[in-house]
Amino acid sequence: MLTSGDVAELDLGPPAGREAGFRHPAVVVTAQRILDAEPNVVQVVPLTTTIRGFGSEVLVEPDDSNGLEQPSAAQCQHVRAVSIGRVDRIRGNVGAVTLTQIRDVIGLVLDIPS
């Protein structure tokens, strides 16, 4: 079962334009109450090791908990829904603080009032 904040290894498929694509780790941002109902689709934010410093990205440093090997940027501008079948494995979890930062930036990207 997935948990909010999990770093999932998945295949995003071939990209169009500047989309994130192919195999990437991504942070599961779906609310835990939705995940507890075992949905067929979850919302994720892809991670990239190309750090651009965009305001729409959140830096995630590697640690034992998240399973990342390099500093990565959570690309909140690329939030998307994916089939649960795309998830290959779970590397770890980014934790509550980083997950909150990611969700806050998603709110800014989508112009959702806080």
C-alpha positions as CSV (number, residue, x, y, z in Angstrom):
1,M,0.0,0.0,0.0
2,L,1.2,3.5,-0.8
3,T,1.7,6.2,1.7
4,S,1.7,10.0,1.1
5,G,5.3,11.1,0.5
6,D,6.5,7.8,-0.8
7,V,9.2,8.0,-3.5
8,A,7.9,5.7,-6.1
9,E,10.0,4.4,-9.1
10,L,7.7,4.5,-12.1
11,D,7.6,4.8,-15.9
12,L,5.9,8.0,-17.1
13,G,6.0,7.0,-20.7
14,P,7.3,9.0,-23.6
15,P,7.2,12.7,-23.0
16,A,5.7,15.3,-25.2
17,G,7.4,18.7,-25.3
18,R,9.0,19.5,-21.9
19,E,7.1,17.0,-19.9
20,A,8.9,14.6,-17.5
21,G,8.9,11.2,-19.1
22,F,10.4,7.7,-19.1
23,R,11.6,6.1,-15.8
24,H,11.7,8.5,-12.9
25,P,11.3,8.5,-9.2
26,A,8.3,10.6,-8.2
27,V,6.7,11.7,-4.9
28,V,3.2,10.5,-4.2
29,V,1.2,13.5,-3.2
30,T,-2.3,12.0,-3.0
31,A,-4.0,12.4,0.4
32,Q,-3.6,9.5,2.7
33,R,-7.3,9.1,3.2
34,I,-7.6,8.5,-0.6
35,L,-4.6,6.1,-0.6
36,D,-6.2,4.1,2.2
37,A,-9.2,3.4,-0.2
38,E,-6.7,1.8,-2.6
39,P,-7.4,4.0,-5.7
40,N,-6.5,3.0,-9.3
41,V,-5.0,6.4,-9.9
42,V,-2.7,8.5,-7.8
43,Q,-1.2,12.0,-8.0
44,V,2.6,12.3,-8.3
45,V,5.3,14.9,-8.7
46,P,8.3,13.7,-10.7
47,L,11.8,14.1,-9.3
48,T,14.9,15.1,-11.4
49,T,18.6,15.4,-10.6
50,T,18.7,18.4,-12.9
51,I,18.4,21.2,-10.4
52,R,17.2,24.4,-12.1
53,G,16.2,26.5,-9.1
54,F,12.7,27.2,-10.4
55,G,10.2,28.5,-7.9
56,S,8.0,25.6,-8.9
57,E,10.5,23.0,-7.6
58,V,11.4,21.8,-4.1
59,L,14.9,20.5,-3.4
60,V,15.0,17.0,-1.9
61,E,18.3,16.0,-0.4
62,P,19.2,12.3,-0.4
63,D,19.0,10.5,2.9
64,D,18.4,7.0,4.3
65,S,14.6,7.6,4.5
66,N,13.9,8.7,1.0
67,G,16.2,6.3,-0.9
68,L,17.5,8.9,-3.2
69,E,21.2,8.8,-4.2
70,Q,21.5,12.4,-5.4
71,P,20.0,15.8,-4.6
72,S,16.8,16.1,-6.6
73,A,14.1,18.6,-7.5
74,A,10.5,17.8,-7.0
75,Q,9.0,19.3,-10.2
76,C,5.7,20.6,-8.8
77,Q,4.8,22.1,-12.2
78,H,4.6,18.5,-13.5
79,V,2.1,17.2,-11.0
80,R,0.0,14.5,-12.7
81,A,-2.3,11.5,-12.2
82,V,-0.9,8.1,-13.0
83,S,-2.2,4.6,-12.9
84,I,-1.2,2.6,-9.9
85,G,0.1,0.1,-12.4
86,R,2.9,2.4,-13.3
87,V,4.5,2.1,-9.9
88,D,7.3,-0.4,-10.0
89,R,8.7,0.0,-6.4
90,I,9.0,2.3,-3.4
91,R,12.4,3.7,-2.7
92,G,11.5,5.4,0.6
93,N,9.5,8.5,1.8
94,V,10.4,12.2,1.8
95,G,8.8,12.8,5.2
96,A,6.1,15.2,6.4
97,V,8.2,18.4,6.2
98,T,9.2,17.9,2.5
99,L,5.7,16.6,1.6
100,T,4.2,19.8,3.0
101,Q,6.6,22.0,1.1
102,I,5.8,20.1,-2.1
103,R,2.0,20.4,-1.5
104,D,2.4,24.2,-0.7
105,V,4.2,24.7,-4.1
106,I,1.5,22.7,-5.9
107,G,-1.0,25.1,-4.3
108,L,1.0,28.1,-5.7
109,V,1.3,26.5,-9.1
110,L,-2.5,25.8,-9.3
111,D,-3.4,29.2,-7.6
112,I,-5.2,27.5,-4.7
113,P,-5.6,30.0,-1.8
114,S,-3.9,28.8,1.4
